[in-house]
Amino acid sequence: MNRFYLAKTNKAALFFAMALLPSGLAYSQTKKDTVAKEKKIEEVVVIGYGTQRKEAVTGSVATVKGEALREVPTANITQALQSRSAGVEINQTSSKPGATMKIRIRGTRSLSDSANDPLIVLDGIPFVGSLGDISSSDIKSVDILKDASATAIYGSRGANGVILVTTNRGSKGQKPRFTYNSFTGSQTLFSRYPMMNGAQLTKLRHDANDLIKNGDSEKDGVDTDWQKLYYKPAMITNHDVGVSGGTDGGNYNVGLSYLKQDAIVPLQSYERFGFRLGLDQQVGKIFKFGFTTNSNYVKSEGNGVASAPTLGYSPLASPYDEFGNPRRTLTMSSNMDQAWVYTRKSLDALGDKYVDETKAFSSYNNIYGEVKLPIDGLKYRINVGLDFRTSNSGNYTGVGVFNINPASISSAGKGNNQTYHWTIENLLTYDKTFGKHKINAVALYSSEQNTYTSSYMSAKNVPADFFQYYNLGQSPQADITVRPEDQSYARTGLVSYMGRAMYTYDNKYMITATLRRDGASVLAEGHKWNTYPAISVGWNITNENFMKAFQFVNLLKLRYGWGETSNQAIAPYTTLGSLTVNPYNFGGAYSTGVSINTAPNPYLGWEYSKTHNAGLDFGFLNNRINGTVEYYRTHTSGILQNKSLPSTSGIPGGVLQNVGDIENKGWEASLNAIIIDKPDGFSWDAGVNWYANKNKILSLASGAQRDENNLWFVGHNVNSLYDYQYVGLWQQGDPYLSILEPQVGAAPGMIKVLYTGGYNADGTPVRAIGPEDRQIIDTNPDWQGGFNMRFAYKGFELSTVGAFQKGGVLISSIYGSAGYLNRLTGRGNNVDVDYYTDDNTDARFPKPGGLLSGDNPKYLSTLGLFDASYVKLRTITLGYNLNKDFLKDLNINSLRIYFTVTNPLIIYSPYHKMSGMDPEPNSTGDQNQAVSGYKNRQLIIGTNNPATRNFILGINLSF
């Protein structure tokens, strides 16, 4: 009876599942319904210090294959990682060529922004470079460890997640294989900054009661498009050549790469030369050794060039004088403002008069040896990482360059820094299967040291342009400056012990236990060492006998993990406090003194994070539908916060202490499906990931509920703002205007903000609006994610990658008060906004020439905040794989030609609808502003390089 019931249930469930699928998938599954359920997912996941079958993984690990990264041709693989993994948020900090990106895995855990960066591990060794140093052609896979049970093996280095990068290797017995990957294309302006034209600025000045008149360089009727004179399309090109192969005893991989990316902004470029070499060799039956080297030379030009000056130029000013000669300077806005003329032509003409460049060389090397010990399954391995990076920067600005005074003196600066990093890891691994029992155990002892030095000097009155920054000693000695704070030396060390054991019984029940102990030199005596455990368990329900009735279920696994990690988020020597060097004159002598800047803290210790993670992995219909659902909670205690001291202490910098708590919790989900799969016909694959992280400060120093100076508030996320809340514009006849805004100049059309005070018995407000009406504004999104689809028919393929975000606050400094581009007085050019007039009272922006706070309309900062929601396509790629029979005659293994458009389309965005701009940030909060207003950790849309839309043609060839 029970057997009959189970059989009927199985058939009904299978029929129901097939009925929900498109006909192609249902048809394909019908053909494959004889496939045994015991067919497993054989995908191997890199978990750190080893690999594991995906179905046996008990921690939270996301994998992105190298093939997927190469679908997005880009100068930096971090951009290709965007939107690929749930819980991994990647944002631009700058849109300049070669700029790094900010990566946050499951939220922000520390108040120090740089202390939230994940650990990058390249081929098993902690990586001191950036992901931008690695060519996408080199990468086999990227595995991201997200929860403490997975990251605990890396100890304090892995407190913010771990990104494991595995590069390509040759295969044993493989004949030599040549590969050539190349792409080239044009970068075009995604959208112009939405500035006013000449007629609009003239009207604005009139609507502002003609407070501003034309300057000497301005004339009504003129309409200069300064952006057209500044931006132009730029090229990007990449070439990567590799040879790989192997013998019966080993394998090799060698390659060269070259990338050149110009910018649509004048004088900017990024150039990278790369060399890689990997070798693995078996010697006899018990010994194996190998090495990997990845070296780069990078040259970056024009780092100091930006768009801000050009955007503020009046369109009523012509770039040419009355004689047709290019102007050197502009005089605008009732002759109050003068500016040096930034155009592509004027910048390109500078020649030796201006340079701003950085040249860097880096070499990352990993050597290993592995020996099989007499006990079956036991191996010893030693990893040695030797890394070196040097960077030299120089800048020179000639006489009169960028200055309204043609006789302004020249200036130059030169800096250099070096990083020396070594790692030694001793690993003992035991891997053995006994019937239904499988054991994998790893013991580790490692030592790591990092040494960093840097120096900088500057000079004025450089004798000739051709000296630039190469010989600052030619300047007068009195004009050469070497500041103590510009010189640096730091050495840090880390010693670690780690043990991990993984046990699997009958491919059903899994448990992983990890214990690691770290000692960090940056912490105080008595607080340098910390031990933290982690444990995770898994139940592969699929392999239970009762699941045999559900043939369409290929994977159903529950897992749970708990672990503790720590973060040594402290700059070297912080425990000692710091001194400030103060040069001064004592009588007729020049002397140097020191004063205390920050106090020492002999109790400075770790930031501790405890994480709970629960997950469900599933796969149905021969794994054509698979995915993951996870929930996590991370509580971080001992947060490092700088505590202010009384002014009577004479220590302006305060003291760094372990205070405060932060919580991150959220949900993640990913789903992948082979929707249609017809052999030699049409196929359709799709994937989507979604995640929601809730970040909250639980406590601050001394029990304080807020730190307004740093914008930290208990109960709110780390990236919160503190400002008034915009509710509209004051309208004619409002009886409360004179009460809430009693100052002279308050009038209809000015910004109205939320009043939070009380009311009198007659309903009138009891006071005027003041600082107590400011609101705490949480900026983090409600949820976000990404999606991808791929269609293929015979040799053709069409793929796309997209991203989405719901909620959150987008900061745009060009609309707010920080950028000085929305003053609404007519001084300088203005962003094209819908502003209040007597005939347009339902506008969003205030009346021109109204009540000012400084140079901006009062409360204008509230209008720089927008709904951060968006849905966008990041890339669309059309490719063609040439017929294999045709290629065989040419002795070619594969040949693929593709065309990609990056950043092609914004599907939905309130900000884009109003501005036409890309809704993703392009700057950190302390960049590209006329006045300070935001913190470095906050990302904004500013006057950095604008977003681009790129059109790229590429080729992948192997033989």
N, C-alpha and C positions, 0 to 999 in steps of 0.2 A: 504494500500500500504506500509506504513511504517512498519506495523507489519510483513508483508510478507518479506520485505527486511531484517529486523532484524533476523527473523527466519532462512532465508537462510544464512546470515552472520554467525550466531551462529553455524550452522551445518558445514559450510565450515571451520571455524576456528577450531572446534573440530576435524574434520577429519585431518586437516593439522598437528595439534599438536600431534595426535596419530600416524600419519605416520612417524614422526621424532623419535619416541621412539622404543626401542627394542621390539620385538614381545611379550615378556613376560609382559612388562609393558603395552603395548597397549591392550593386551588381558585382563589384570587385570582391567584396567580402563574401558573397555567395560562392564565388569561384574558389575562395580560399578557406571555406569552412571546414575543410579536412585537416587544416594545419593544427598540429598538436598544441595543446595549451601550454605544454612544458617549454615552448620556445621562449627564451628569455631575452631581456634587453642586455646585449653584450657590450654596450657602450662603457668605456672606461673613463673614470673621472679622476683627475689629479686632486689629491686631498692634502698635499704637503707631506714631504718625506715618504712618498709612495703614491700608489694608485689603488683604486678600488672599483669594482663593478658598480654601475649606477644603482642597480637594484639592491645593493648591500649598504649604500651610504646612509648613515643615520643623522648626520649634521645637515645644515642648510648650505648647499653648494649650487651655484648656477654656472653653466658652461656656455661659452660662445666659441664656436669653431672658427678657425682662420678663414675658411671659405666665406662665412657670413661677414667677417670684417672686410674682406676684399670686395664685397658687393658695394661698399661705400669708398670710392677712391678719394683719399684725403691725405693731407700732409701729416696728420696726427691721428693715430689709431684710437685715441680717446674719443674723437668725434664719431668714429665708426662704432664704438661701444654704446653710444647714446641710445636709449630706448630699447635696449636689447635684454635687460634683466630687471626683474621686479626687485624693488628695494634699493636699486643703485641709481642715484641721482647724479647726473653729470651736467655741469653748466660752464659756460664761458666766463672767464674773468677778464678777457680782452679778446677782441676780434682781429688783432694784429697778426701777421704771419709768424708762425712759430710759437705763439702764446700757449701757455699751459692751461689746463682746465681744472675746475674744482670738482672733486669726486667725493661724494658722501654716501656711505653705505649704512642704511637704516638710521639716518638722522644724525644730529649733532650731539655729541656727548660731553664736549669740553667748552669752556667759555673762551679759551684761546683758539682762534680760528684754525691756525696751522696745526694745532694738536689734534685735529679731527681727520687728518689725511690718512688714508689706508696704507698699509704696507704693500709694496710691490716686490714680488719675488721673481727673478728671472732665472729660469733653468735651475731652480732649487736654492739660489743664493739671494739674500736680501739685496735689493737694487737701490743704489743711491742716486740714480738718474731719474728721468721722467719717461712716461710712456711715449712721449714725442721723440725719444732717441731710438725707437725701435721701428723698423720698417714693417708694414703689414705683410709683405711677402715672406718675412722670416717666421711668421707666427703659425704654429700648428693649432693651438687652442689657448683660450683665456678662461681660467676657472676662478670664480669669486666665492670666497668663504665668508659667510655672513653672520653666523651665530657663534657664541662663545665655545660651544662644544666642538666646532670645526676650527676656530682660530686659536684655541688655547695652546696648540702645539708651537705657536710662534710667540707666545707669552706677551710681554708688554709691547712688542712691536706690532702685534696683531689686534690691539684693542679696538681699532676702528674698522676692522675687516681686512681681508687679505686678497690681493689680486695676484694669482699665479699665472705667469706667462711662460708657456712652453714653446720653444722654437722648433722648427723643422729639422729633422735628421735624415740621413740616408738610411737605407734598409740593408740588412745582410743579404748578400748575394745579388744585389740590384746592379744591373748594368748602368754605366754612367748615363745620367739623365740631365739634359740641359733645359733650363727654363728661362724665359724672358717675359717679364711683366712690365708693361709701360702704359702710361696714360698722359694725355696732355689736353689742355682746354683753356677756356676763357672764363675769368671771373668778372661778373658784371654787377652793377649796383642793384641790390634787391629792391630798394626804394629810396627815394630822396628824403632827406629830412624835410618835414612839411613846413617850410618857411614861407613868409609872405613875398609876393612880387611887388614891383614898384607901385602900382596903383593901390594895392591893398595897404601898403605902409603909409602912403599919402593919406588915405581915408582914415587909418588908425590915428595918425597925428591930428587930423582934424577933429575926430571924435574925442580925442584927449584934450580938447580945448586949446589946440595949437601950443601946447607947452614946449614942444620941440620944433625948431625951425630947421631948414636945410643948412647943412654945413657947406664949407667952401668947395668940397668935392661932390656935393649932391646937386641934383637938378630934377625938378618935376618932369615927368615924361620919360625919364631914363628907366630902364628895366634890365639890370645886369643879373644874369644867372651865375652867381659865384660858384655854386656847386658844379656847374658844367665846366667852369674854368679850372676846377680843382680835381674832380674825380675822372678817371677814365678806366676802361676795361684793362685787366691785367692777366698775364699768363701764369699758368701752373703746369709743371711738367715733372714726370717721375720715370725713372728707368731702373730696373732691377734685373740683374743677371745672376743666375745661380747654376751650380753643377753639384749633383749629389749622386751617390752610388755606394757600393759596398762589396765586400768579399765574403767568404764563408766565415771569416773571423771578425769582421768589423764593418764600419760604415763611415762615411764622411759627407760633409756639406760645406760648400764654400760659395760666397757670393759677394757681389758689389752692388751698391745702390747709389743713386743720385736723385736729389729732389731740389727743385728751384720753384719758389713761390714769390711772385711779385705781389704788390698790393695796389688797390685802386686809389690809394692815397699816395702822393708823390714821395719818392726817395726811399720807400720802404721795400724791403725784400728779405727773404729767408732762404738760405741755401744749406743743404746737408749732403755730405759725402759719407757713405757707410761701407764698412768691411766686416764680414762675419766669417767665421771658420769654426766648424765643429767636427770632432773626431771621436769615435768610440772604437776600441780595439780589444778583442779577446786574446789573452796570452795563455795558451794551454787550456786546461779545463777549469782552473779555479780562480784565475786572476783576470781582471778587466780594468782598463783605465780609459780616460778620455779627457777632453778639454773643449771648452767653448770660449771664443773671443768675439766680442761685439764692440767695434770701435767706430767713432764718429768724429767728423770735423764739421762744425756748424758756424756759419757766418750770418749775422743778423744786422740789417742796416735800417737806419731811420727810425729808431725806437722812440725818439722824442717828438716826432711829427704827429700832429693830431688835426682834427677837423674843426675844433671849437672856434678859432679866430675867423675862419671863412664864413661860418654860419651866422655870425653876428654882424657881418658887413651889410651896410645899407644897399638895397638893390637900386636906390636912386643915385648911387655913386658909380661913375664909370671907371674902369681900370685904366683908361687913357686920359691924358690931359688934353687941353684944347688944341695942341699941336700934333696930337696923335701918338705921342710917346707914352710908353707904359709908366704908370705912376709908381713911385717908390712907396709912398704913404698915402693914406686917405684921411681927410678931415671931415667929420660927420657930426650930426646931432647938435645943432647950434654951436658948432666948433668946440664942443666939450670933449669929444673923443677923437683921438688920432691913432692910427694903426698902420703897421707895416703890411704891405700887400702880399698875402699868401695866395698864390695861384700855382698851378703846375709849372707854368712857364717861368715864373720868378724863382721857384725852388730849383728847377732843373738847371737854371743859369748860374747857380751859386758856385758850382765847381769846387775848388779847394777851399772856399770860404766857409763851408759847413760840412761836418761829418759827425755821425753818431752811430757807432757800430760796436758789435761784440763778436769776438772770435773765440770759439771754445773747442777744445779737444777732449774727448773722453774715451776711456778704454775699460770695458767691463769683462773680467776674465774669471772663468771657473775651471778648476782642475780637480779631477776626482780619481780615486783608485778604489777598487772593490775586490774583495777576496772571499771565496767560499771557504768556510771553516769546516773542520772534520765532522761536526754534528750536522746531520741532514737538515736543510732548511735555514741554517744559520749563516749570516754574512756580515762582514765588517766593511764599512765604507768610510772614506775620508773625503770631505769636500773642502776645497780651499778657494776662497774668492779673493781676488786681487783687483781692486778698482782704482782708477785715477781719473781725475777730471780737473782741467785747468781752463780758466776763462779770463780773457783780457778784453777790457772795454775801453773805449776812448771817445771823446767828444771834443769838437772844436767849433766855435762860432766866431766868425771874422768881424772885422771892424764894421759897425753899422748894421750888421745882419739881424733881422727881427726887431730892430729898434727904430723908433721914429727919429732918433738922433743919428745922422750919418757918421758922426765921429765917435760913437760909443766904442769903448775899448773892446778888444778881442778877449776871449776867454777859452780855456781848455781844461780838460780833466782826464786823468788816466787811472784806471783801476785794474786790479787783478786778484784772482782768488784761486786756491787749489784745494781739492779734496782728496785725501788719501784714505782708503777704506780697505780693511782686510777682515776676512771671516774664516775661521777654521771650525769645521763641524766633524765630530766623530760619531758615527752611527753604527749601532749593532742591531740587526734585523733578523727576526725569526719568523718564518712563514711556512706553515705546515698544515696538511689536511689529514685528519684521522677519521676515516669513514664519513660520518655525518658532521664531524667537528672540524672547523677551520679556525686556525689561530694565526694572527699576525701581530707581532709585538716589535716595538721600536724603542731603543734607548739612545739618548743623545747627550753629548757634552759639547758645548760650543763656546767659542770666545770670539768677540768682535770688537774692533776699534775703529773709530772715525776721527780723523784729524782735519781741521779746516783752518785755513789762513786766508786773510784778505787784506788789501791795502788800497788806499786811494789818495791821490794828491791832485791839486788844481793850481792853475796859474792864470794870470791876466797879462795883457800887453805882450802877447806872443809876437815876436818881431816880424814874421812873414807867414803868409797863408800856407806855404808849402811845408812849414814845420808841423802844422796841425797839432796833434797831441803827442807826437813822437819824441820831442826833445823839449820838455817843459823847462829844463835848466837854462835854456836860452832866454827866458823871460827875466826881467829884473828880480833880484833875490827878494826884494820886499813884496813882490807880487806872487810869490810861490807860497802856497798854503798846504801844510800837512797837519790835519786835525787829529788829535788822539782818538776821537770817537769814530773816525773813518778807518782805523786799523783794528784788526781782529785776529785772535788766535783761540782755538778751542779744540780740546781733545776729550772725547768721550769713549767709554768702554761699557761692554755688556758681557756678562758671563752667565751661562744658562745650563741647567740640567733638565732633561725632559724624558718622561716615559709614557708610552701609549700602547694599549693593548686592545685589539679588536677580535671579538669572538663571534662566530656564526655557527648556529646549530641547524642542520638540515635545510639550509637556505630559507629558514622561517624566522628564526629569532636571532637578533643581532644586538650586540652591546659593545660600546667603545668607551674606554676610560682613559683619561689623560691627566697627568700630573706634571706641572712645570714649575721650576724655581728660577727666578731671574735676580741678578744683582746688577744694579745700574749705578754708574759712577756719578751721575748728575744729582743724586739724592743725598740727603743728609746722613751723617754717620748714625748708625743705629736704625736707619730707615731704608737702607739701600736694597735689602733683600725682601722678596715676597714670594710666597708659594700659593699657587692657585690650582684648583682641581676643575675637571669638567667630565661629564658623563652623558652619554646619549644611548638610547635604546631604539630598536626598530622591530616591527612585526610585519613580516611579509605574508599578508593574509592570503595572497594568491596561491601559495603553496600548501595551504591547508586542504585536507581531504574534502571538506564540504564545499570547496570552491570548484571542484571538478564538474559540478553541474552547470557552471557558468563559463562556457567555453569562450565567450566573447571578452571576458575579463583577463587581460594579460598581466596586469600589474595593479595591485592594491596594497599599499604599504603605509602603515602608521609609524610615526617616529616622534620621539620627544628628546630634547636635550636641555641640559642645564650646565652652566659653567661660569667661572669667574675669570676675568681678565683685568689687567692693570695698564695704566698709561703713564709713561714717564714723560709727561708733557711739559718739560721744564728745560729752559735754556741752560747750557753749561754754566757752572759757577754761581747760579742764582742763590744757592744756600749761603753763599758768602756775603751777599749784598753787593752793592756797586757804588763806585765813586765817580764823580764828575770832575774832569780836568778844567781848571779855570785860569787862563792866562791873565796877568794883570801887571800894571806898572807900579813899582814900589820905589818912590822917589824918582830917581833917574834911571833905574834898572828895570829890565824886563824880566819878570818872574812867572813861575807857574805854580799854582796851588791846586789842592783837591778838596772836594766837599762830598759829604755823604748824599747819595741819590736815593738808594733803596736800602732798607735795613736787612741784615742777615736773618735767616730763620734756620736754626739748628734742628728743627723738627719737620722739615719739609719732606713729604712723602708722596706716595702713589695716588693716582685717581683710580678708584675701584669700580668695575662694572660687573654686575651679575645679570645674566641673561637666561630667560626661559624661552624655549622655542618648541612649538608643536607643528607637525606637518603631516600632510596626506599626499602621497604620490599615487597616480593612477595611470593606467593605460588600457585602452579598449580596442576591440576589433583589430587584432594583430598589431596593436600599438599604433594604429593609424590615428587614434585620438589619445593624447597623453597630456599630462599636466601636473601641477602641484598647487596646493593651497596651504598657507602657513600663517601662524599667529606667533608673535614674539612680544616680549617685554624686557627692556633693559633698564636697570636702575644703576646710575652712576653716582658714587659718593666720594667725598674727599675732593670735590672739584676745586681746582686752583683758581683763586681770585685775589687780585691785588687789593689789599685793605688800606684805606687812607689812614694816616696818623695825624694827631693834632698838630696844628701849625707850629706850636711851641716846641715840637720835637726837632724841628730843623731838618726833617727828612721829607722832601717833597714827593718822592716816588712811592712812599708807603712801604708795605711789606707784603710779599706773596705768601699766602697761607692756603692750607687744605681746608676749604669750607664749602658748603653748598652741596646740593644734590640736583640731578637732572634725570628725567624719565623719558624714554622713547618706547612707544608701543605701537603696534600696527598689524595690518593684514597684508598679505601678498598672495597673488594668484597668477598662474600662467597656464595657457592652454595652447596646444599645437595640434594641427589636424592635417592629414592628407585627405582632402575632400574628394578629389577625383584622381584616379591613378589607372590609366589605361596603357598597357604596354604598347610602345611605338605610337602613342597617340597623345591626347591631351591630358595634362595633369595640373592640379591646382592644390597648392599648399598654403596654409595660413597659420599665423601665430599671433597671440596677444598676451601682454602681461599688464598687470594692474597692481598698484600698491598704495596704501594709505598709512602715513606715519604721523603720529601725534607726539610732538615734542613739547616738554613742559619743564620749567625750572621749579623744583620743589622747595629749595631753600637757598639763602644767600648768607654772606658773612654777618655775624653778630645778630642773627635772627631778623635781619632787615627784610622788608617785604618788597623793596624796590631799590634799584641803583639807576637813577634817572640819567646820570652822566654817561653811563655805559649802555643804557637802554636794556637793562635786565630787570625783569619783574617776576616775582613768584606767582606761579599759576599760569604763566604764559610762555610762549616759545622763545628760544634764544635770539631769534632774529626779529623780535617785536619792534614796533615803532611807538613813539609817544608824541602825539600831536592832537590838534583840534580835529573834530569830525565835521566835514563839509555836509551841509544839509540843503544848500541852494544859494540863491541871491536874495538880498533884501528887496522888497517890492514897495512901490509907492503906497503911502497910507498905512503902513504897518505901525501900530501904536507902540510897539516895544522897541523900535529902533533906537530912539533917543535914550532909552533906559539901559539897554544891553550894550550899546556902542555910543557912549556919551561924548567921545572925543570930537574935536572940531574936524570937519571934513567927512564925517560919516554921513552917507547918503544912500538912497536907493541905488541898487546896482552893485554894491559891494558884497563881498562874500559873507554869507551867513553860516555860522558854525553852531554846533549843538551846545545848548545851555543846560547845565546840570544842577543849578541852584534851586532854591525854593521860591515860593510865590506868596505875595501878600493876600489878604482876605479878598481884595478886589480883583485878584487874578494877575496883578502886575508882578514882574520879577523883582526880587528883593535886592538885587545887586547887578552890576555890570559883568559882562563876560571877562574872565581872567584866567590865569594859569591853572587854576583848580578845575577848569572845564576840559583840560586836555584828556585824551583817551588813550588807553593802551590798545594798540592795534596789532593783532596777530597776523603775520604775513604768510605763514606756511600754507600751501595748498591743501584742500580737502583730500584729494587723491590725484594720482597721475599714472602714466604708463606709456606703453608703446605697442605698435602692431607692425606686422610684416606679411606680405603676400607674394607668392610666386606662381606665375602661370607659364606653362611650357607646352610647346607643340612641335614635335619633331626636333629640329635644331634650334628653334627660336625659344626665347624665354623673356618674360617681362616680370620684373620684380619691383617692389616698393617697400620702403620703411617709413613709418610715421610715428608721431608722438601726440599725446594729449595730456591736458591738465585741467582740473576742475577747482575753481576757487583760488584763494591766496591773493596777495597784494603785489602788484607790479609797480615798482618805483621808476618813474620816468623823470629824470632831472630836467629835461628840456621843457617840460610843461610846468614844473614846480619852481620854487624860488632859488634853488641851488645853481641853476645853469645860466641865469641872467639872459635867457632867450624868450622870456614871456613877461616882460616888465609892463607891457600894455601902457607905455607912455610915449612910444615912438622913438625912444633912444636906442639906436641900433635896430637891427632887424628883429622881427618878432615871429614866433611860431604862429602859423595860420590857425586861429581858434575862432569859435563861435562866441563872440563877446556881447555883453549887454549894451543896448542902446534904447532910446525911448520907443523905437519901433520894433525892438527885438528883446522883449523883457523875459522870455523864457529860456534865455541862453544859459550855457553852463559856466562860462568864464565872466569875470566881473567887468564893470564899465571902465573903459580906458581913462586914465588920468584921475582915478579915484584915490581914496585914502591909501597911503603907502606906509609900509614898514621897511625902512631902509630904502632900497631902490625898487622894491617889489610891492604889488598890492598886498594889503594885510591879509594874512592867512593863506597866501598863495601856495604854501607847501602842501596844503590839503588837496590841491588840484593836480599834484604830481603823482597821485596814487590811483591805480586802476585795478579793475578786475583782471586777474592774471590768467583766467581760463583761456585755453586755446586747443585747437585740433589742427595739426599741420602734417604735411608730407615732408620728410627730410630728403628722400631720394627717390627717383624713378629711373630704372635701368632697363634698357632693351638690349639684349645680347643675342648673338648667333654663334652656335658651335658648328664648325664645318664638318661635313660628312666624314665619318671615320674611314670608310672604304677609299674615299678620295685621298685622305691624308696618308693612308697606308702606303700608297704608291709613291708618296713623297718622303717616306720614312719619318713622318711626323706623328707624334702620339696624340696631340690635341692642339687645336687652334680656335680660340674664341675671340670674337670682336664685339665690343659693346659700346653703347652710348649712354651716358648718365647725366641727369640733371639733378643737382643738389639744391635743396631749399626751394623747390619749385612752386609750392602752393600753400597758402594759409586757408584752411577750410573754414575755420571759425575762430574769431578773437575779437572781443570788444575793443581792445587797444588798436588792433590792426584796422578795424572798421573805421575808427576815427582818424588815425594817423597815416595808414598805409604802410606802417613799418612792421618789421619782424617783432613779435611779442616776446622773444627770448632776450635776456639781458646781454649786454656787451661790455660791462665795466664793473669794477668793484665800487663800493659805496663811497670811497674817499678819492675817486678819480673824476676828472673831467667836470669839475665844479668851480664856479666863481667864488662861492662861499661854502664853508663846511656845513654838513647837515646830516650825513649818514656815516655809518661805520664801514670799515674795510670788509667785514664779514658779510655785509649785505650786498646783494647784486642788483644793479640798476641798468636802465637804458640811459646812456649818456652820449657825449659827443666823441666817443672813441670811434675807431673805424666802423663804418656802417656794415650791416649784414650784406652778404653777396649771394647771388644766384649763379651757380657755375654750370657750364656746359662742357662735358668731358668726353673724349673719345679714347678708348683703351684697347689693349690687346693682351691676351694671355697665350703664350706659346710654349710648348714643351716637345722635345724629341730626344 
